[in-house]
Amino acid sequence: MPDYDSGAPSGSSAPVAPPINRGYRGSIKDYPGADPLRDVEVLRKAMKGFGTDENAIIELLGSRSNKQRVPMVAAYKTTYGKDLIRDLKSEISGNLESWCMVLAMLKTPAQFDASELREAMKELGTDEACLIEILSSRTNAEIQEINQVFQAEYGKSLEDAISSDTSGVISVGF
């Protein structure tokens, strides 16, 4: 007769959850052998000529990690003397959703967070849920980096922007 008192088969230990790696956000891993110079050639070919091969652009950017995508901006400038983001914008401008996704993929996490926070405070009425979601899910070091990017991009500290744009409990919390 089995032993039902413990709830587990005899001789086994309690299951242990695997450790969580908190230093990695996202599901895209580094693409083996990725080369920013070769990648910008693919992007340039996808934009060159009549029509744009949006699928090739999204396929390439979607298969590279953020760490591999961000250097493409500098590699494109060095190779072609042009701004990759500006060229992509002119080629993908007909499809706003694709353009926004591509632009977001070419930013560092801190640049992306800073731009999202700016958008949340830009118009009349603050998107407080966005502020809370970003700032409550980042480490102190990440928030400091976001603040540095925010200051450089928008000429104002993140704290000042939040204080001037929010009121009540939200401004007190920040």
Chimera marker file (.cmm) of the C-alpha trace (Angstrom):
<marker_set name="trace">
<marker id="1" x="0.000" y="0.000" z="0.000" r="1" g="1" b="0" radius="0.5"/>
<marker id="2" x="1.465" y="3.445" z="-0.929" r="1" g="1" b="0" radius="0.5"/>
<marker id="3" x="2.228" y="5.996" z="1.790" r="1" g="1" b="0" radius="0.5"/>
<marker id="4" x="-0.249" y="8.894" z="1.368" r="1" g="1" b="0" radius="0.5"/>
<marker id="5" x="0.603" y="10.748" z="4.574" r="1" g="1" b="0" radius="0.5"/>
<marker id="6" x="3.326" y="12.979" z="3.115" r="1" g="1" b="0" radius="0.5"/>
<marker id="7" x="1.661" y="13.704" z="-0.216" r="1" g="1" b="0" radius="0.5"/>
<marker id="8" x="4.846" y="12.773" z="-2.091" r="1" g="1" b="0" radius="0.5"/>
<marker id="9" x="6.197" y="9.399" z="-3.097" r="1" g="1" b="0" radius="0.5"/>
<marker id="10" x="8.528" y="7.977" z="-0.479" r="1" g="1" b="0" radius="0.5"/>
<marker id="11" x="12.229" y="8.688" z="-1.029" r="1" g="1" b="0" radius="0.5"/>
<marker id="12" x="11.711" y="11.851" z="-3.136" r="1" g="1" b="0" radius="0.5"/>
<marker id="13" x="12.506" y="15.409" z="-2.185" r="1" g="1" b="0" radius="0.5"/>
<marker id="14" x="10.390" y="18.500" z="-2.760" r="1" g="1" b="0" radius="0.5"/>
<marker id="15" x="10.666" y="20.019" z="-6.248" r="1" g="1" b="0" radius="0.5"/>
<marker id="16" x="12.976" y="22.986" z="-6.570" r="1" g="1" b="0" radius="0.5"/>
<marker id="17" x="12.249" y="25.869" z="-8.953" r="1" g="1" b="0" radius="0.5"/>
<marker id="18" x="15.091" y="26.863" z="-11.256" r="1" g="1" b="0" radius="0.5"/>
<marker id="19" x="16.831" y="30.145" z="-10.430" r="1" g="1" b="0" radius="0.5"/>
<marker id="20" x="15.561" y="33.239" z="-12.230" r="1" g="1" b="0" radius="0.5"/>
<marker id="21" x="18.093" y="35.198" z="-14.261" r="1" g="1" b="0" radius="0.5"/>
<marker id="22" x="17.043" y="38.779" z="-13.579" r="1" g="1" b="0" radius="0.5"/>
<marker id="23" x="19.798" y="40.245" z="-15.746" r="1" g="1" b="0" radius="0.5"/>
<marker id="24" x="18.125" y="39.307" z="-19.029" r="1" g="1" b="0" radius="0.5"/>
<marker id="25" x="14.966" y="40.894" z="-20.384" r="1" g="1" b="0" radius="0.5"/>
<marker id="26" x="13.416" y="39.656" z="-23.575" r="1" g="1" b="0" radius="0.5"/>
<marker id="27" x="13.261" y="36.430" z="-25.480" r="1" g="1" b="0" radius="0.5"/>
<marker id="28" x="15.585" y="37.088" z="-28.428" r="1" g="1" b="0" radius="0.5"/>
<marker id="29" x="19.031" y="35.633" z="-27.920" r="1" g="1" b="0" radius="0.5"/>
<marker id="30" x="22.199" y="36.779" z="-29.689" r="1" g="1" b="0" radius="0.5"/>
<marker id="31" x="22.252" y="35.621" z="-33.306" r="1" g="1" b="0" radius="0.5"/>
<marker id="32" x="25.380" y="33.530" z="-33.866" r="1" g="1" b="0" radius="0.5"/>
<marker id="33" x="27.890" y="35.210" z="-36.174" r="1" g="1" b="0" radius="0.5"/>
<marker id="34" x="25.953" y="38.480" z="-36.497" r="1" g="1" b="0" radius="0.5"/>
<marker id="35" x="28.008" y="41.284" z="-38.030" r="1" g="1" b="0" radius="0.5"/>
<marker id="36" x="26.655" y="44.852" z="-38.044" r="1" g="1" b="0" radius="0.5"/>
<marker id="37" x="28.470" y="45.702" z="-41.296" r="1" g="1" b="0" radius="0.5"/>
<marker id="38" x="26.985" y="42.713" z="-43.101" r="1" g="1" b="0" radius="0.5"/>
<marker id="39" x="23.587" y="43.390" z="-41.522" r="1" g="1" b="0" radius="0.5"/>
<marker id="40" x="23.461" y="47.002" z="-42.725" r="1" g="1" b="0" radius="0.5"/>
<marker id="41" x="24.233" y="45.771" z="-46.255" r="1" g="1" b="0" radius="0.5"/>
<marker id="42" x="21.136" y="43.576" z="-46.047" r="1" g="1" b="0" radius="0.5"/>
<marker id="43" x="19.085" y="46.515" z="-44.749" r="1" g="1" b="0" radius="0.5"/>
<marker id="44" x="20.377" y="48.803" z="-47.512" r="1" g="1" b="0" radius="0.5"/>
<marker id="45" x="19.509" y="46.239" z="-50.207" r="1" g="1" b="0" radius="0.5"/>
<marker id="46" x="16.021" y="45.863" z="-48.719" r="1" g="1" b="0" radius="0.5"/>
<marker id="47" x="15.509" y="49.654" z="-49.002" r="1" g="1" b="0" radius="0.5"/>
<marker id="48" x="17.240" y="50.203" z="-52.347" r="1" g="1" b="0" radius="0.5"/>
<marker id="49" x="15.409" y="50.433" z="-55.651" r="1" g="1" b="0" radius="0.5"/>
<marker id="50" x="11.692" y="50.497" z="-56.293" r="1" g="1" b="0" radius="0.5"/>
<marker id="51" x="9.709" y="49.307" z="-53.309" r="1" g="1" b="0" radius="0.5"/>
<marker id="52" x="10.894" y="48.245" z="-49.915" r="1" g="1" b="0" radius="0.5"/>
<marker id="53" x="11.260" y="44.681" z="-48.730" r="1" g="1" b="0" radius="0.5"/>
<marker id="54" x="9.724" y="45.273" z="-45.290" r="1" g="1" b="0" radius="0.5"/>
<marker id="55" x="9.739" y="41.557" z="-44.542" r="1" g="1" b="0" radius="0.5"/>
<marker id="56" x="13.530" y="41.405" z="-45.012" r="1" g="1" b="0" radius="0.5"/>
<marker id="57" x="13.962" y="44.390" z="-42.679" r="1" g="1" b="0" radius="0.5"/>
<marker id="58" x="11.720" y="42.948" z="-39.984" r="1" g="1" b="0" radius="0.5"/>
<marker id="59" x="13.201" y="39.449" z="-40.392" r="1" g="1" b="0" radius="0.5"/>
<marker id="60" x="16.744" y="40.749" z="-39.926" r="1" g="1" b="0" radius="0.5"/>
<marker id="61" x="15.971" y="43.062" z="-37.016" r="1" g="1" b="0" radius="0.5"/>
<marker id="62" x="13.710" y="40.487" z="-35.384" r="1" g="1" b="0" radius="0.5"/>
<marker id="63" x="16.413" y="37.839" z="-35.386" r="1" g="1" b="0" radius="0.5"/>
<marker id="64" x="19.040" y="40.028" z="-33.683" r="1" g="1" b="0" radius="0.5"/>
<marker id="65" x="19.194" y="40.844" z="-29.990" r="1" g="1" b="0" radius="0.5"/>
<marker id="66" x="19.031" y="44.452" z="-28.870" r="1" g="1" b="0" radius="0.5"/>
<marker id="67" x="22.763" y="44.311" z="-28.170" r="1" g="1" b="0" radius="0.5"/>
<marker id="68" x="23.300" y="43.360" z="-31.836" r="1" g="1" b="0" radius="0.5"/>
<marker id="69" x="20.784" y="45.829" z="-33.345" r="1" g="1" b="0" radius="0.5"/>
<marker id="70" x="21.911" y="49.048" z="-31.665" r="1" g="1" b="0" radius="0.5"/>
<marker id="71" x="25.417" y="49.073" z="-33.294" r="1" g="1" b="0" radius="0.5"/>
<marker id="72" x="23.762" y="48.889" z="-36.725" r="1" g="1" b="0" radius="0.5"/>
<marker id="73" x="22.887" y="52.592" z="-36.501" r="1" g="1" b="0" radius="0.5"/>
<marker id="74" x="26.581" y="53.580" z="-36.256" r="1" g="1" b="0" radius="0.5"/>
<marker id="75" x="27.650" y="50.950" z="-38.818" r="1" g="1" b="0" radius="0.5"/>
<marker id="76" x="25.134" y="52.298" z="-41.344" r="1" g="1" b="0" radius="0.5"/>
<marker id="77" x="26.350" y="55.868" z="-40.799" r="1" g="1" b="0" radius="0.5"/>
<marker id="78" x="29.986" y="54.766" z="-41.220" r="1" g="1" b="0" radius="0.5"/>
<marker id="79" x="29.307" y="52.636" z="-44.297" r="1" g="1" b="0" radius="0.5"/>
<marker id="80" x="26.814" y="54.814" z="-46.191" r="1" g="1" b="0" radius="0.5"/>
<marker id="81" x="27.148" y="58.245" z="-44.576" r="1" g="1" b="0" radius="0.5"/>
<marker id="82" x="23.408" y="58.260" z="-43.914" r="1" g="1" b="0" radius="0.5"/>
<marker id="83" x="21.122" y="57.984" z="-40.920" r="1" g="1" b="0" radius="0.5"/>
<marker id="84" x="19.634" y="54.484" z="-40.704" r="1" g="1" b="0" radius="0.5"/>
<marker id="85" x="16.584" y="55.582" z="-38.748" r="1" g="1" b="0" radius="0.5"/>
<marker id="86" x="15.820" y="58.399" z="-41.204" r="1" g="1" b="0" radius="0.5"/>
<marker id="87" x="16.216" y="56.044" z="-44.184" r="1" g="1" b="0" radius="0.5"/>
<marker id="88" x="14.001" y="53.415" z="-42.573" r="1" g="1" b="0" radius="0.5"/>
<marker id="89" x="11.384" y="56.048" z="-41.766" r="1" g="1" b="0" radius="0.5"/>
<marker id="90" x="11.229" y="57.205" z="-45.388" r="1" g="1" b="0" radius="0.5"/>
<marker id="91" x="10.930" y="53.605" z="-46.605" r="1" g="1" b="0" radius="0.5"/>
<marker id="92" x="8.383" y="52.302" z="-44.089" r="1" g="1" b="0" radius="0.5"/>
<marker id="93" x="6.354" y="55.489" z="-43.588" r="1" g="1" b="0" radius="0.5"/>
<marker id="94" x="3.205" y="53.991" z="-45.153" r="1" g="1" b="0" radius="0.5"/>
<marker id="95" x="2.811" y="51.501" z="-42.320" r="1" g="1" b="0" radius="0.5"/>
<marker id="96" x="2.912" y="53.256" z="-38.953" r="1" g="1" b="0" radius="0.5"/>
<marker id="97" x="2.814" y="50.041" z="-36.933" r="1" g="1" b="0" radius="0.5"/>
<marker id="98" x="5.841" y="48.587" z="-38.761" r="1" g="1" b="0" radius="0.5"/>
<marker id="99" x="7.708" y="51.879" z="-38.447" r="1" g="1" b="0" radius="0.5"/>
<marker id="100" x="7.133" y="52.121" z="-34.701" r="1" g="1" b="0" radius="0.5"/>
<marker id="101" x="8.273" y="48.536" z="-34.198" r="1" g="1" b="0" radius="0.5"/>
<marker id="102" x="11.447" y="49.060" z="-36.256" r="1" g="1" b="0" radius="0.5"/>
<marker id="103" x="12.285" y="52.313" z="-34.462" r="1" g="1" b="0" radius="0.5"/>
<marker id="104" x="11.833" y="50.681" z="-31.065" r="1" g="1" b="0" radius="0.5"/>
<marker id="105" x="14.110" y="47.805" z="-32.084" r="1" g="1" b="0" radius="0.5"/>
<marker id="106" x="16.979" y="50.189" z="-32.827" r="1" g="1" b="0" radius="0.5"/>
<marker id="107" x="16.984" y="51.835" z="-29.389" r="1" g="1" b="0" radius="0.5"/>
<marker id="108" x="18.717" y="50.705" z="-26.241" r="1" g="1" b="0" radius="0.5"/>
<marker id="109" x="16.319" y="49.738" z="-23.429" r="1" g="1" b="0" radius="0.5"/>
<marker id="110" x="17.070" y="53.044" z="-21.656" r="1" g="1" b="0" radius="0.5"/>
<marker id="111" x="16.452" y="55.057" z="-24.852" r="1" g="1" b="0" radius="0.5"/>
<marker id="112" x="13.184" y="53.219" z="-25.429" r="1" g="1" b="0" radius="0.5"/>
<marker id="113" x="12.017" y="53.731" z="-21.841" r="1" g="1" b="0" radius="0.5"/>
<marker id="114" x="12.940" y="57.427" z="-21.952" r="1" g="1" b="0" radius="0.5"/>
<marker id="115" x="10.978" y="57.943" z="-25.173" r="1" g="1" b="0" radius="0.5"/>
<marker id="116" x="7.972" y="56.050" z="-23.798" r="1" g="1" b="0" radius="0.5"/>
<marker id="117" x="8.041" y="58.134" z="-20.604" r="1" g="1" b="0" radius="0.5"/>
<marker id="118" x="8.260" y="61.315" z="-22.697" r="1" g="1" b="0" radius="0.5"/>
<marker id="119" x="5.274" y="60.191" z="-24.792" r="1" g="1" b="0" radius="0.5"/>
<marker id="120" x="3.333" y="59.427" z="-21.600" r="1" g="1" b="0" radius="0.5"/>
<marker id="121" x="3.813" y="63.040" z="-20.449" r="1" g="1" b="0" radius="0.5"/>
<marker id="122" x="3.744" y="64.784" z="-23.842" r="1" g="1" b="0" radius="0.5"/>
<marker id="123" x="0.062" y="65.448" z="-24.424" r="1" g="1" b="0" radius="0.5"/>
<marker id="124" x="-2.607" y="66.908" z="-22.206" r="1" g="1" b="0" radius="0.5"/>
<marker id="125" x="-3.300" y="64.280" z="-19.585" r="1" g="1" b="0" radius="0.5"/>
<marker id="126" x="-0.515" y="62.065" z="-18.367" r="1" g="1" b="0" radius="0.5"/>
<marker id="127" x="-0.514" y="58.329" z="-18.993" r="1" g="1" b="0" radius="0.5"/>
<marker id="128" x="0.179" y="57.542" z="-15.357" r="1" g="1" b="0" radius="0.5"/>
<marker id="129" x="-0.133" y="53.789" z="-15.924" r="1" g="1" b="0" radius="0.5"/>
<marker id="130" x="2.826" y="53.980" z="-18.324" r="1" g="1" b="0" radius="0.5"/>
<marker id="131" x="4.919" y="55.903" z="-15.790" r="1" g="1" b="0" radius="0.5"/>
<marker id="132" x="4.112" y="53.398" z="-13.068" r="1" g="1" b="0" radius="0.5"/>
<marker id="133" x="4.695" y="50.356" z="-15.277" r="1" g="1" b="0" radius="0.5"/>
<marker id="134" x="8.131" y="51.467" z="-16.438" r="1" g="1" b="0" radius="0.5"/>
<marker id="135" x="9.462" y="52.982" z="-13.233" r="1" g="1" b="0" radius="0.5"/>
<marker id="136" x="8.199" y="50.278" z="-10.891" r="1" g="1" b="0" radius="0.5"/>
<marker id="137" x="9.703" y="47.476" z="-12.966" r="1" g="1" b="0" radius="0.5"/>
<marker id="138" x="13.234" y="48.898" z="-13.360" r="1" g="1" b="0" radius="0.5"/>
<marker id="139" x="16.167" y="48.703" z="-10.974" r="1" g="1" b="0" radius="0.5"/>
<marker id="140" x="17.685" y="51.860" z="-9.489" r="1" g="1" b="0" radius="0.5"/>
<marker id="141" x="20.621" y="51.562" z="-11.891" r="1" g="1" b="0" radius="0.5"/>
<marker id="142" x="18.259" y="51.265" z="-14.872" r="1" g="1" b="0" radius="0.5"/>
<marker id="143" x="16.263" y="54.307" z="-13.717" r="1" g="1" b="0" radius="0.5"/>
<marker id="144" x="19.496" y="56.317" z="-13.379" r="1" g="1" b="0" radius="0.5"/>
<marker id="145" x="20.425" y="55.347" z="-16.943" r="1" g="1" b="0" radius="0.5"/>
<marker id="146" x="16.928" y="56.277" z="-18.182" r="1" g="1" b="0" radius="0.5"/>
<marker id="147" x="17.282" y="59.628" z="-16.387" r="1" g="1" b="0" radius="0.5"/>
<marker id="148" x="20.646" y="60.301" z="-18.096" r="1" g="1" b="0" radius="0.5"/>
<marker id="149" x="19.175" y="59.500" z="-21.518" r="1" g="1" b="0" radius="0.5"/>
<marker id="150" x="16.057" y="61.569" z="-20.764" r="1" g="1" b="0" radius="0.5"/>
<marker id="151" x="18.195" y="64.555" z="-19.723" r="1" g="1" b="0" radius="0.5"/>
<marker id="152" x="20.371" y="64.286" z="-22.857" r="1" g="1" b="0" radius="0.5"/>
<marker id="153" x="17.423" y="63.838" z="-25.242" r="1" g="1" b="0" radius="0.5"/>
<marker id="154" x="14.922" y="66.296" z="-23.756" r="1" g="1" b="0" radius="0.5"/>
<marker id="155" x="17.034" y="68.776" z="-21.748" r="1" g="1" b="0" radius="0.5"/>
<marker id="156" x="15.190" y="68.151" z="-18.501" r="1" g="1" b="0" radius="0.5"/>
<marker id="157" x="15.630" y="65.628" z="-15.719" r="1" g="1" b="0" radius="0.5"/>
<marker id="158" x="13.076" y="62.843" z="-15.566" r="1" g="1" b="0" radius="0.5"/>
<marker id="159" x="12.225" y="63.805" z="-12.000" r="1" g="1" b="0" radius="0.5"/>
<marker id="160" x="11.493" y="67.418" z="-13.022" r="1" g="1" b="0" radius="0.5"/>
<marker id="161" x="9.387" y="66.257" z="-15.965" r="1" g="1" b="0" radius="0.5"/>
<marker id="162" x="7.334" y="63.934" z="-13.780" r="1" g="1" b="0" radius="0.5"/>
<marker id="163" x="6.921" y="66.528" z="-11.021" r="1" g="1" b="0" radius="0.5"/>
<marker id="164" x="5.743" y="69.203" z="-13.433" r="1" g="1" b="0" radius="0.5"/>
<marker id="165" x="3.419" y="66.866" z="-15.313" r="1" g="1" b="0" radius="0.5"/>
<marker id="166" x="1.729" y="64.983" z="-12.480" r="1" g="1" b="0" radius="0.5"/>
<marker id="167" x="-0.083" y="65.881" z="-9.301" r="1" g="1" b="0" radius="0.5"/>
<marker id="168" x="-1.470" y="64.289" z="-6.179" r="1" g="1" b="0" radius="0.5"/>
<marker id="169" x="-0.403" y="60.830" z="-5.133" r="1" g="1" b="0" radius="0.5"/>
<marker id="170" x="1.567" y="60.175" z="-8.323" r="1" g="1" b="0" radius="0.5"/>
<marker id="171" x="3.902" y="63.162" z="-7.938" r="1" g="1" b="0" radius="0.5"/>
<marker id="172" x="4.405" y="62.413" z="-4.244" r="1" g="1" b="0" radius="0.5"/>
<marker id="173" x="5.296" y="58.798" z="-5.070" r="1" g="1" b="0" radius="0.5"/>
<marker id="174" x="8.002" y="59.853" z="-7.478" r="1" g="1" b="0" radius="0.5"/>
<link id1="1" id2="2" r="1" g="1" b="0" radius="0.2"/>
<link id1="2" id2="3" r="1" g="1" b="0" radius="0.2"/>
<link id1="3" id2="4" r="1" g="1" b="0" radius="0.2"/>
<link id1="4" id2="5" r="1" g="1" b="0" radius="0.2"/>
<link id1="5" id2="6" r="1" g="1" b="0" radius="0.2"/>
<link id1="6" id2="7" r="1" g="1" b="0" radius="0.2"/>
<link id1="7" id2="8" r="1" g="1" b="0" radius="0.2"/>
<link id1="8" id2="9" r="1" g="1" b="0" radius="0.2"/>
<link id1="9" id2="10" r="1" g="1" b="0" radius="0.2"/>
<link id1="10" id2="11" r="1" g="1" b="0" radius="0.2"/>
<link id1="11" id2="12" r="1" g="1" b="0" radius="0.2"/>
<link id1="12" id2="13" r="1" g="1" b="0" radius="0.2"/>
<link id1="13" id2="14" r="1" g="1" b="0" radius="0.2"/>
<link id1="14" id2="15" r="1" g="1" b="0" radius="0.2"/>
<link id1="15" id2="16" r="1" g="1" b="0" radius="0.2"/>
<link id1="16" id2="17" r="1" g="1" b="0" radius="0.2"/>
<link id1="17" id2="18" r="1" g="1" b="0" radius="0.2"/>
<link id1="18" id2="19" r="1" g="1" b="0" radius="0.2"/>
<link id1="19" id2="20" r="1" g="1" b="0" radius="0.2"/>
<link id1="20" id2="21" r="1" g="1" b="0" radius="0.2"/>
<link id1="21" id2="22" r="1" g="1" b="0" radius="0.2"/>
<link id1="22" id2="23" r="1" g="1" b="0" radius="0.2"/>
<link id1="23" id2="24" r="1" g="1" b="0" radius="0.2"/>
<link id1="24" id2="25" r="1" g="1" b="0" radius="0.2"/>
<link id1="25" id2="26" r="1" g="1" b="0" radius="0.2"/>
<link id1="26" id2="27" r="1" g="1" b="0" radius="0.2"/>
<link id1="27" id2="28" r="1" g="1" b="0" radius="0.2"/>
<link id1="28" id2="29" r="1" g="1" b="0" radius="0.2"/>
<link id1="29" id2="30" r="1" g="1" b="0" radius="0.2"/>
<link id1="30" id2="31" r="1" g="1" b="0" radius="0.2"/>
<link id1="31" id2="32" r="1" g="1" b="0" radius="0.2"/>
<link id1="32" id2="33" r="1" g="1" b="0" radius="0.2"/>
<link id1="33" id2="34" r="1" g="1" b="0" radius="0.2"/>
<link id1="34" id2="35" r="1" g="1" b="0" radius="0.2"/>
<link id1="35" id2="36" r="1" g="1" b="0" radius="0.2"/>
<link id1="36" id2="37" r="1" g="1" b="0" radius="0.2"/>
<link id1="37" id2="38" r="1" g="1" b="0" radius="0.2"/>
<link id1="38" id2="39" r="1" g="1" b="0" radius="0.2"/>
<link id1="39" id2="40" r="1" g="1" b="0" radius="0.2"/>
<link id1="40" id2="41" r="1" g="1" b="0" radius="0.2"/>
<link id1="41" id2="42" r="1" g="1" b="0" radius="0.2"/>
<link id1="42" id2="43" r="1" g="1" b="0" radius="0.2"/>
<link id1="43" id2="44" r="1" g="1" b="0" radius="0.2"/>
<link id1="44" id2="45" r="1" g="1" b="0" radius="0.2"/>
<link id1="45" id2="46" r="1" g="1" b="0" radius="0.2"/>
<link id1="46" id2="47" r="1" g="1" b="0" radius="0.2"/>
<link id1="47" id2="48" r="1" g="1" b="0" radius="0.2"/>
<link id1="48" id2="49" r="1" g="1" b="0" radius="0.2"/>
<link id1="49" id2="50" r="1" g="1" b="0" radius="0.2"/>
<link id1="50" id2="51" r="1" g="1" b="0" radius="0.2"/>
<link id1="51" id2="52" r="1" g="1" b="0" radius="0.2"/>
<link id1="52" id2="53" r="1" g="1" b="0" radius="0.2"/>
<link id1="53" id2="54" r="1" g="1" b="0" radius="0.2"/>
<link id1="54" id2="55" r="1" g="1" b="0" radius="0.2"/>
<link id1="55" id2="56" r="1" g="1" b="0" radius="0.2"/>
<link id1="56" id2="57" r="1" g="1" b="0" radius="0.2"/>
<link id1="57" id2="58" r="1" g="1" b="0" radius="0.2"/>
<link id1="58" id2="59" r="1" g="1" b="0" radius="0.2"/>
<link id1="59" id2="60" r="1" g="1" b="0" radius="0.2"/>
<link id1="60" id2="61" r="1" g="1" b="0" radius="0.2"/>
<link id1="61" id2="62" r="1" g="1" b="0" radius="0.2"/>
<link id1="62" id2="63" r="1" g="1" b="0" radius="0.2"/>
<link id1="63" id2="64" r="1" g="1" b="0" radius="0.2"/>
<link id1="64" id2="65" r="1" g="1" b="0" radius="0.2"/>
<link id1="65" id2="66" r="1" g="1" b="0" radius="0.2"/>
<link id1="66" id2="67" r="1" g="1" b="0" radius="0.2"/>
<link id1="67" id2="68" r="1" g="1" b="0" radius="0.2"/>
<link id1="68" id2="69" r="1" g="1" b="0" radius="0.2"/>
<link id1="69" id2="70" r="1" g="1" b="0" radius="0.2"/>
<link id1="70" id2="71" r="1" g="1" b="0" radius="0.2"/>
<link id1="71" id2="72" r="1" g="1" b="0" radius="0.2"/>
<link id1="72" id2="73" r="1" g="1" b="0" radius="0.2"/>
<link id1="73" id2="74" r="1" g="1" b="0" radius="0.2"/>
<link id1="74" id2="75" r="1" g="1" b="0" radius="0.2"/>
<link id1="75" id2="76" r="1" g="1" b="0" radius="0.2"/>
<link id1="76" id2="77" r="1" g="1" b="0" radius="0.2"/>
<link id1="77" id2="78" r="1" g="1" b="0" radius="0.2"/>
<link id1="78" id2="79" r="1" g="1" b="0" radius="0.2"/>
<link id1="79" id2="80" r="1" g="1" b="0" radius="0.2"/>
<link id1="80" id2="81" r="1" g="1" b="0" radius="0.2"/>
<link id1="81" id2="82" r="1" g="1" b="0" radius="0.2"/>
<link id1="82" id2="83" r="1" g="1" b="0" radius="0.2"/>
<link id1="83" id2="84" r="1" g="1" b="0" radius="0.2"/>
<link id1="84" id2="85" r="1" g="1" b="0" radius="0.2"/>
<link id1="85" id2="86" r="1" g="1" b="0" radius="0.2"/>
<link id1="86" id2="87" r="1" g="1" b="0" radius="0.2"/>
<link id1="87" id2="88" r="1" g="1" b="0" radius="0.2"/>
<link id1="88" id2="89" r="1" g="1" b="0" radius="0.2"/>
<link id1="89" id2="90" r="1" g="1" b="0" radius="0.2"/>
<link id1="90" id2="91" r="1" g="1" b="0" radius="0.2"/>
<link id1="91" id2="92" r="1" g="1" b="0" radius="0.2"/>
<link id1="92" id2="93" r="1" g="1" b="0" radius="0.2"/>
<link id1="93" id2="94" r="1" g="1" b="0" radius="0.2"/>
<link id1="94" id2="95" r="1" g="1" b="0" radius="0.2"/>
<link id1="95" id2="96" r="1" g="1" b="0" radius="0.2"/>
<link id1="96" id2="97" r="1" g="1" b="0" radius="0.2"/>
<link id1="97" id2="98" r="1" g="1" b="0" radius="0.2"/>
<link id1="98" id2="99" r="1" g="1" b="0" radius="0.2"/>
<link id1="99" id2="100" r="1" g="1" b="0" radius="0.2"/>
<link id1="100" id2="101" r="1" g="1" b="0" radius="0.2"/>
<link id1="101" id2="102" r="1" g="1" b="0" radius="0.2"/>
<link id1="102" id2="103" r="1" g="1" b="0" radius="0.2"/>
<link id1="103" id2="104" r="1" g="1" b="0" radius="0.2"/>
<link id1="104" id2="105" r="1" g="1" b="0" radius="0.2"/>
<link id1="105" id2="106" r="1" g="1" b="0" radius="0.2"/>
<link id1="106" id2="107" r="1" g="1" b="0" radius="0.2"/>
<link id1="107" id2="108" r="1" g="1" b="0" radius="0.2"/>
<link id1="108" id2="109" r="1" g="1" b="0" radius="0.2"/>
<link id1="109" id2="110" r="1" g="1" b="0" radius="0.2"/>
<link id1="110" id2="111" r="1" g="1" b="0" radius="0.2"/>
<link id1="111" id2="112" r="1" g="1" b="0" radius="0.2"/>
<link id1="112" id2="113" r="1" g="1" b="0" radius="0.2"/>
<link id1="113" id2="114" r="1" g="1" b="0" radius="0.2"/>
<link id1="114" id2="115" r="1" g="1" b="0" radius="0.2"/>
<link id1="115" id2="116" r="1" g="1" b="0" radius="0.2"/>
<link id1="116" id2="117" r="1" g="1" b="0" radius="0.2"/>
<link id1="117" id2="118" r="1" g="1" b="0" radius="0.2"/>
<link id1="118" id2="119" r="1" g="1" b="0" radius="0.2"/>
<link id1="119" id2="120" r="1" g="1" b="0" radius="0.2"/>
<link id1="120" id2="121" r="1" g="1" b="0" radius="0.2"/>
<link id1="121" id2="122" r="1" g="1" b="0" radius="0.2"/>
<link id1="122" id2="123" r="1" g="1" b="0" radius="0.2"/>
<link id1="123" id2="124" r="1" g="1" b="0" radius="0.2"/>
<link id1="124" id2="125" r="1" g="1" b="0" radius="0.2"/>
<link id1="125" id2="126" r="1" g="1" b="0" radius="0.2"/>
<link id1="126" id2="127" r="1" g="1" b="0" radius="0.2"/>
<link id1="127" id2="128" r="1" g="1" b="0" radius="0.2"/>
<link id1="128" id2="129" r="1" g="1" b="0" radius="0.2"/>
<link id1="129" id2="130" r="1" g="1" b="0" radius="0.2"/>
<link id1="130" id2="131" r="1" g="1" b="0" radius="0.2"/>
<link id1="131" id2="132" r="1" g="1" b="0" radius="0.2"/>
<link id1="132" id2="133" r="1" g="1" b="0" radius="0.2"/>
<link id1="133" id2="134" r="1" g="1" b="0" radius="0.2"/>
<link id1="134" id2="135" r="1" g="1" b="0" radius="0.2"/>
<link id1="135" id2="136" r="1" g="1" b="0" radius="0.2"/>
<link id1="136" id2="137" r="1" g="1" b="0" radius="0.2"/>
<link id1="137" id2="138" r="1" g="1" b="0" radius="0.2"/>
<link id1="138" id2="139" r="1" g="1" b="0" radius="0.2"/>
<link id1="139" id2="140" r="1" g="1" b="0" radius="0.2"/>
<link id1="140" id2="141" r="1" g="1" b="0" radius="0.2"/>
<link id1="141" id2="142" r="1" g="1" b="0" radius="0.2"/>
<link id1="142" id2="143" r="1" g="1" b="0" radius="0.2"/>
<link id1="143" id2="144" r="1" g="1" b="0" radius="0.2"/>
<link id1="144" id2="145" r="1" g="1" b="0" radius="0.2"/>
<link id1="145" id2="146" r="1" g="1" b="0" radius="0.2"/>
<link id1="146" id2="147" r="1" g="1" b="0" radius="0.2"/>
<link id1="147" id2="148" r="1" g="1" b="0" radius="0.2"/>
<link id1="148" id2="149" r="1" g="1" b="0" radius="0.2"/>
<link id1="149" id2="150" r="1" g="1" b="0" radius="0.2"/>
<link id1="150" id2="151" r="1" g="1" b="0" radius="0.2"/>
<link id1="151" id2="152" r="1" g="1" b="0" radius="0.2"/>
<link id1="152" id2="153" r="1" g="1" b="0" radius="0.2"/>
<link id1="153" id2="154" r="1" g="1" b="0" radius="0.2"/>
<link id1="154" id2="155" r="1" g="1" b="0" radius="0.2"/>
<link id1="155" id2="156" r="1" g="1" b="0" radius="0.2"/>
<link id1="156" id2="157" r="1" g="1" b="0" radius="0.2"/>
<link id1="157" id2="158" r="1" g="1" b="0" radius="0.2"/>
<link id1="158" id2="159" r="1" g="1" b="0" radius="0.2"/>
<link id1="159" id2="160" r="1" g="1" b="0" radius="0.2"/>
<link id1="160" id2="161" r="1" g="1" b="0" radius="0.2"/>
<link id1="161" id2="162" r="1" g="1" b="0" radius="0.2"/>
<link id1="162" id2="163" r="1" g="1" b="0" radius="0.2"/>
<link id1="163" id2="164" r="1" g="1" b="0" radius="0.2"/>
<link id1="164" id2="165" r="1" g="1" b="0" radius="0.2"/>
<link id1="165" id2="166" r="1" g="1" b="0" radius="0.2"/>
<link id1="166" id2="167" r="1" g="1" b="0" radius="0.2"/>
<link id1="167" id2="168" r="1" g="1" b="0" radius="0.2"/>
<link id1="168" id2="169" r="1" g="1" b="0" radius="0.2"/>
<link id1="169" id2="170" r="1" g="1" b="0" radius="0.2"/>
<link id1="170" id2="171" r="1" g="1" b="0" radius="0.2"/>
<link id1="171" id2="172" r="1" g="1" b="0" radius="0.2"/>
<link id1="172" id2="173" r="1" g="1" b="0" radius="0.2"/>
<link id1="173" id2="174" r="1" g="1" b="0" radius="0.2"/>
</marker_set>
